[in-house]
Amino acid sequence: MEVAPAKRVRLESIDVVRGVIMILMALDHTRDFFGHPSDNPTNLATTTAALFFTRWITHFCAPGFFLLTGTGSWLARRRRSTRELSLFLLTRGLWLIFLEVVVTRGFGWQFNFDYHLTILFILWALGWAMIVLAGLVFLPPSVVAAFGLVLIATHNLFDSVQWSNPLWTILHVNGQLIATPRYSIYIAYPLIPWVGVTAVGYALGQIYSWPSERRRAFLLRAGAIVATLFILLRGLNVYGDPSRWGTQKSALFTVLSFLNTTKYPPSLLFLLMTLGPTLLFLCAVDAHTPKFLRPALIFGKAPMFYYLLHIPLIHLLAIAFCYARYHQIHWMFQSPALPFFPFTPPPGWGYSLPVVYLLWAVVVTTLYPVCRWFAGVRQRRTEWWLSYF
């Protein structure tokens, strides 16, 4: 009698946190396409509290995703040897870089292939982080953890280094890698801190072999320590972020100043601010997934599939709105100047936050049944290529 292949066992807590991350990511990208192009959510001189927190809540996406990528890599050891895991991480890292440079850039963000403007975002950094991790998996987890923590804690020591070198731009300083009249490449995600977060996430994966009570106690303690470190270091206002906080026009805006840490590149304080609550969230859902969060499980089981679909879907919605408003859509296919990424905005383009939130809900709701189908496919089937999505 032929035996059906065993279904993959997944950890609900990791899937639900990853799913919430994916949902919030769509909010940020919906705002990119439908918000007012001139609005800067983190400029305290011009922003509103609602706009600031709309951006701030999405800050948790990238750090959480890199952390859980590392954790997932450790968990993959249950079905792969170290050598097999290393090869998988290497090839998947190269695949993610390809997706960033070709697929999401051409088919998602801009709907063109003129390469006038190329911004290297999360898939670029995630790909390189997995390539580095492909080598680190041969080391003891404690060494990998120490390596990651050192990168996170010390990279701000080099903020004052002014080194006009492409390698330094790739590793530490976001900025123009190539700038010519015809082509421009911008590094939005320098690698050093993101590699550090992925390495820490890999070492964190060990706790998922512990008894549940010990694991939750560790996550609670670690999350509280990281969050407390953020408050203490930010309060000292000496190290950990190139932007200092200060007293503002009101108590609320002083709080916003305190929370207004630097993402590009992610400072130590930015990572402490986001990873502390992420660890606490992992603790909160470790034993049980609340009913209202169960839909997020679907997105957490198919994160790359969701990511590759949500950007072109938002872009298509923007085209529909553009045609309804202007009876022309050529702007939606034009590579923009850097400040107006992801497209050249038509005159007067932009919608209020309630419209942005409504369209965000439309995007997430539309993708839910598609991702549920794909998550089922991944659960039932074992073809090698499915692990790359």
C-alpha positions as CSV (number, residue, x, y, z in Angstrom):
1,M,0.0,0.0,0.0
2,E,1.3,3.4,-0.9
3,V,1.8,5.8,2.0
4,A,0.9,9.4,1.6
5,P,3.7,11.9,2.4
6,A,3.5,13.4,5.8
7,K,2.2,16.9,6.1
8,R,4.7,19.5,7.2
9,V,4.4,20.5,10.8
10,R,4.3,24.3,11.3
11,L,4.5,26.4,14.4
12,E,1.3,28.5,14.7
13,S,2.9,31.2,16.8
14,I,5.6,31.9,14.1
15,D,3.0,31.8,11.3
16,V,0.6,34.2,13.1
17,V,3.3,36.7,13.8
18,R,4.6,36.5,10.3
19,G,1.1,36.8,9.0
20,V,0.5,40.0,11.0
21,I,3.7,41.4,9.6
22,M,2.6,40.7,6.0
23,I,-0.8,42.4,6.7
24,L,0.9,45.5,8.1
25,M,3.4,45.5,5.2
26,A,0.5,46.0,2.8
27,L,-0.6,49.1,4.7
28,D,2.7,50.7,4.1
29,H,2.8,49.9,0.4
30,T,-0.8,51.0,0.0
31,R,0.2,54.3,1.4
32,D,3.2,54.4,-1.0
33,F,0.8,54.2,-3.9
34,F,-2.2,56.2,-2.6
35,G,-0.9,58.7,-0.1
36,H,0.0,62.3,-0.9
37,P,3.5,62.1,-2.5
38,S,4.7,65.2,-0.6
39,D,3.8,63.8,2.9
40,N,6.7,62.7,5.0
41,P,5.2,60.7,7.9
42,T,8.3,61.1,10.1
43,N,8.9,64.8,9.6
44,L,7.6,66.1,12.9
45,A,7.3,69.6,11.5
46,T,4.6,68.6,8.9
47,T,3.2,65.2,9.9
48,T,0.1,64.4,11.9
49,A,-0.1,61.8,14.7
50,A,-2.3,59.6,12.6
51,L,0.1,59.7,9.7
52,F,3.1,59.1,11.9
53,F,1.6,56.0,13.6
54,T,0.4,54.7,10.3
55,R,4.1,54.6,9.3
56,W,5.4,53.7,12.7
57,I,3.3,50.5,13.1
58,T,4.7,49.2,9.8
59,H,8.3,49.6,11.2
60,F,7.8,46.3,12.9
61,C,7.5,44.4,9.6
62,A,11.1,44.2,8.3
63,P,12.9,43.5,11.6
64,G,10.3,40.8,12.5
65,F,10.5,39.3,9.0
66,F,14.3,39.1,9.1
67,L,14.2,37.6,12.7
68,L,11.7,34.9,11.7
69,T,13.6,34.1,8.5
70,G,16.5,33.2,10.7
71,T,14.3,31.2,13.1
72,G,12.7,29.4,10.2
73,S,16.1,28.5,8.9
74,W,17.0,26.9,12.2
75,L,13.7,25.0,12.2
76,A,14.5,23.7,8.7
77,R,17.3,21.7,10.3
78,R,14.6,19.2,11.4
79,R,14.3,17.9,7.8
80,R,17.7,18.9,6.3
81,S,21.3,18.1,7.1
82,T,23.6,21.1,7.7
83,R,25.1,20.8,4.2
84,E,21.6,20.6,2.7
85,L,20.4,23.6,4.7
86,S,23.4,25.6,3.6
87,L,22.8,24.9,0.0
88,F,19.1,25.7,0.3
89,L,19.9,29.1,2.0
90,L,22.4,29.9,-0.7
91,T,20.1,29.1,-3.6
92,R,17.1,30.7,-2.0
93,G,19.1,33.8,-1.3
94,L,20.1,34.1,-4.9
95,W,16.5,33.6,-5.9
96,L,15.3,36.4,-3.6
97,I,17.9,38.8,-5.1
98,F,16.6,37.8,-8.6
99,L,13.0,38.5,-7.5
100,E,14.0,41.9,-6.2
101,V,15.9,43.0,-9.3
102,V,13.7,41.6,-12.0
103,V,10.3,40.5,-10.7
104,T,9.1,43.0,-8.1
105,R,10.9,45.9,-9.7
106,G,9.5,45.2,-13.2
107,F,6.2,43.5,-12.6
108,G,5.3,45.0,-9.2
109,W,6.5,48.5,-8.3
110,Q,6.9,50.1,-11.7
111,F,5.3,48.0,-14.5
112,N,8.3,48.7,-16.8
113,F,11.7,47.4,-17.5
114,D,13.6,50.6,-18.3
115,Y,15.6,50.4,-15.1
116,H,15.8,54.2,-14.9
117,L,15.4,53.8,-11.1
118,T,16.1,50.6,-9.2
119,I,15.7,50.6,-5.4
120,L,17.0,47.5,-3.6
121,F,14.6,46.8,-0.8
122,I,13.9,43.9,1.6
123,L,14.2,41.0,-0.8
124,W,17.7,42.2,-1.7
125,A,18.9,42.3,1.9
126,L,17.0,39.1,2.8
127,G,18.7,37.3,0.0
128,W,22.2,38.4,1.1
129,A,21.3,37.6,4.7
130,M,20.4,34.0,3.7
131,I,23.6,33.7,1.7
132,V,25.7,34.8,4.8
133,L,23.6,32.4,6.9
134,A,24.5,29.6,4.5
135,G,28.0,29.9,5.9
136,L,27.1,30.6,9.5
137,V,25.1,27.3,9.8
138,F,28.3,25.4,10.2
139,L,29.2,27.3,13.4
140,P,27.8,26.7,16.9
141,P,24.5,28.6,17.5
142,S,26.1,30.5,20.3
143,V,28.8,31.9,17.9
144,V,26.1,32.8,15.4
145,A,24.1,34.6,18.1
146,A,27.2,36.5,19.2
147,F,28.0,37.5,15.6
148,G,24.5,38.8,15.1
149,L,24.4,40.7,18.4
150,V,27.8,42.4,17.7
151,L,26.6,43.6,14.3
152,I,23.4,45.0,15.7
153,A,25.0,46.6,18.7
154,T,28.1,48.1,17.1
155,H,27.3,49.2,13.6
156,N,26.2,52.7,14.7
157,L,29.8,53.2,15.8
158,F,30.6,53.7,12.1
159,D,27.9,56.3,11.4
160,S,30.5,59.1,11.2
161,V,32.7,57.2,8.7
162,Q,32.5,59.0,5.4
163,W,33.7,56.5,2.9
164,S,32.8,57.1,-0.7
165,N,32.9,53.4,-1.7
166,P,30.2,51.2,-3.3
167,L,30.9,48.4,-0.9
168,W,30.4,50.7,2.1
169,T,27.1,51.8,0.6
170,I,26.0,48.2,0.3
171,L,27.1,47.2,3.8
172,H,26.3,50.2,6.0
173,V,25.1,53.5,4.4
174,N,21.9,53.7,2.4
175,G,22.3,55.8,-0.7
176,Q,23.1,55.9,-4.4
177,L,25.1,52.9,-5.6
178,I,25.0,54.1,-9.3
179,A,23.8,57.5,-10.5
180,T,23.9,58.3,-14.2
181,P,21.4,60.4,-16.3
182,R,19.9,57.1,-17.6
183,Y,20.2,54.6,-14.7
184,S,20.1,54.9,-10.9
185,I,20.5,52.2,-8.3
186,Y,19.6,53.1,-4.7
187,I,20.4,50.9,-1.7
188,A,17.6,51.2,0.8
189,Y,18.6,48.2,2.9
190,P,22.3,48.2,3.8
191,L,23.3,44.7,4.8
192,I,25.2,44.7,8.1
193,P,22.3,45.2,10.6
194,W,19.9,43.0,8.6
195,V,22.4,40.2,8.5
196,G,22.7,40.6,12.3
197,V,19.0,40.3,12.9
198,T,18.8,37.2,10.7
199,A,21.7,35.6,12.6
200,V,20.1,36.3,16.0
201,G,16.8,34.9,14.7
202,Y,18.6,31.7,13.6
203,A,20.0,31.2,17.2
204,L,16.6,32.0,18.6
205,G,15.2,29.0,16.8
206,Q,16.7,26.7,19.4
207,I,14.1,27.7,21.9
208,Y,11.4,25.9,19.9
209,S,12.7,22.6,21.0
210,W,12.3,23.6,24.7
211,P,9.2,22.8,26.8
212,S,6.5,25.5,26.1
213,E,6.6,27.0,29.6
214,R,10.4,27.5,29.5
215,R,10.1,28.9,26.0
216,R,7.4,31.5,26.9
217,A,9.4,32.5,30.0
218,F,12.5,33.1,27.8
219,L,10.5,35.1,25.2
220,L,8.8,37.2,27.9
221,R,12.1,37.9,29.6
222,A,14.0,38.6,26.4
223,G,11.3,40.9,25.0
224,A,11.1,42.9,28.3
225,I,14.9,43.3,28.4
226,V,15.1,44.5,24.8
227,A,12.2,46.9,25.2
228,T,13.7,48.2,28.4
229,L,17.1,48.7,26.7
230,F,15.4,50.7,24.1
231,I,13.7,53.1,26.6
232,L,17.0,53.5,28.6
233,L,19.3,54.1,25.7
234,R,16.8,56.3,23.9
235,G,16.4,58.3,27.1
236,L,20.1,58.8,27.4
237,N,20.1,60.2,23.9
238,V,23.8,59.5,23.4
239,Y,24.3,56.4,21.3
240,G,22.3,54.0,19.1
241,D,20.6,56.4,16.6
242,P,21.9,59.2,14.4
243,S,18.8,61.3,15.1
244,R,18.3,62.6,18.7
245,W,14.9,63.1,20.2
246,G,13.9,66.4,21.8
247,T,11.1,68.4,23.4
248,Q,8.4,69.3,20.8
249,K,5.4,71.6,20.6
250,S,3.3,69.2,22.7
251,A,3.7,66.1,24.9
252,L,2.3,63.9,22.1
253,F,4.9,65.2,19.6
254,T,7.6,64.7,22.2
255,V,6.6,61.1,22.4
256,L,6.7,60.9,18.6
257,S,10.2,62.4,18.6
258,F,11.2,59.7,21.1
259,L,9.8,56.9,18.9
260,N,11.1,58.5,15.7
261,T,14.2,56.2,15.2
262,T,16.1,55.7,12.0
263,K,15.1,52.8,9.7
264,Y,17.4,53.5,6.7
265,P,19.7,52.0,7.7
266,P,18.1,50.5,10.8
267,S,19.8,51.9,13.9
268,L,20.4,49.9,17.1
269,L,17.5,51.8,18.7
270,F,15.2,51.1,15.8
271,L,15.9,47.4,16.1
272,L,15.5,47.4,19.9
273,M,12.2,49.3,19.6
274,T,10.8,46.8,17.1
275,L,12.3,43.5,18.2
276,G,11.3,43.8,21.8
277,P,7.6,43.9,21.1
278,T,8.0,41.3,18.5
279,L,9.5,38.9,21.0
280,L,6.6,39.7,23.4
281,F,4.1,39.1,20.7
282,L,5.7,35.7,20.0
283,C,5.3,35.0,23.7
284,A,1.7,36.1,23.8
285,V,0.6,33.7,20.9
286,D,2.9,30.8,21.8
287,A,0.3,28.8,23.7
288,H,-2.8,29.8,21.8
289,T,-3.8,31.9,18.7
290,P,-6.7,34.2,19.5
291,K,-9.7,33.8,17.2
292,F,-9.4,37.3,15.8
293,L,-5.8,36.6,14.7
294,R,-6.4,33.2,13.0
295,P,-6.9,34.8,9.5
296,A,-3.3,36.0,9.8
297,L,-2.2,32.4,9.9
298,I,-3.0,32.0,6.2
299,F,-0.7,34.9,5.2
300,G,2.0,33.5,7.6
301,K,1.9,30.2,5.8
302,A,2.4,31.7,2.4
303,P,4.5,34.9,3.0
304,M,6.5,35.1,-0.2
305,F,3.5,34.2,-2.4
306,Y,1.6,37.0,-0.7
307,Y,4.5,39.5,-1.0
308,L,4.8,38.8,-4.7
309,L,1.1,39.4,-5.3
310,H,0.3,42.3,-3.1
311,I,2.5,44.9,-4.8
312,P,1.1,44.4,-8.3
313,L,-2.4,44.3,-6.9
314,I,-1.9,47.6,-5.2
315,H,-0.4,49.0,-8.4
316,L,-3.4,47.8,-10.5
317,L,-5.7,49.5,-8.1
318,A,-3.8,52.7,-8.5
319,I,-4.1,52.4,-12.3
320,A,-7.9,52.0,-11.9
321,F,-8.1,55.1,-9.7
322,C,-5.9,57.0,-12.0
323,Y,-8.0,56.2,-15.0
324,A,-11.2,57.0,-13.2
325,R,-9.8,60.4,-12.1
326,Y,-7.7,61.5,-15.1
327,H,-8.8,59.3,-18.0
328,Q,-5.1,58.7,-18.5
329,I,-2.7,56.2,-16.9
330,H,0.7,56.8,-18.5
331,W,2.0,58.1,-15.1
332,M,1.6,54.7,-13.6
333,F,4.2,53.2,-15.9
334,Q,6.8,55.9,-15.7
335,S,9.9,55.5,-13.5
336,P,9.9,58.3,-11.0
337,A,12.6,60.6,-9.5
338,L,13.8,59.0,-6.2
339,P,11.6,61.1,-3.9
340,F,8.4,60.0,-5.7
341,F,9.0,56.3,-5.8
342,P,7.2,54.0,-6.8
343,F,5.7,55.9,-9.8
344,T,5.6,59.4,-11.3
345,P,2.5,60.9,-9.5
346,P,-0.1,62.7,-11.7
347,P,-0.8,66.3,-10.8
348,G,-2.7,66.5,-7.5
349,W,-2.4,62.8,-6.8
350,G,-3.0,61.5,-3.3
351,Y,-5.8,60.4,-1.0
352,S,-6.6,60.8,2.6
353,L,-5.7,58.2,5.2
354,P,-9.3,56.8,5.5
355,V,-9.1,56.0,1.8
356,V,-5.7,54.4,2.2
357,Y,-7.0,52.2,5.1
358,L,-10.0,51.2,3.0
359,L,-7.9,50.2,0.1
360,W,-5.6,48.3,2.4
361,A,-8.5,46.3,3.6
362,V,-9.5,45.6,0.0
363,V,-6.0,44.3,-0.8
364,V,-5.8,42.0,2.2
365,T,-9.3,40.7,1.8
366,T,-8.8,40.0,-1.9
367,L,-5.5,38.1,-1.3
368,Y,-6.9,36.0,1.6
369,P,-8.6,33.2,-0.5
370,V,-5.7,33.1,-3.0
371,C,-3.2,32.7,-0.1
372,R,-5.4,30.1,1.6
373,W,-5.4,28.0,-1.6
374,F,-1.6,28.3,-1.9
375,A,-1.0,27.5,1.8
376,G,-3.1,24.3,1.3
377,V,-1.0,23.4,-1.7
378,R,2.2,23.8,0.3
379,Q,0.8,21.7,3.1
380,R,-0.3,18.9,0.8
381,R,2.6,18.7,-1.6
382,T,6.3,18.3,-1.3
383,E,7.7,19.5,-4.7
384,W,11.1,21.2,-4.1
385,W,10.2,24.5,-5.8
386,L,7.4,25.2,-3.3
387,S,10.0,25.8,-0.6
388,Y,11.2,28.8,-2.6
389,F,7.8,30.6,-2.0
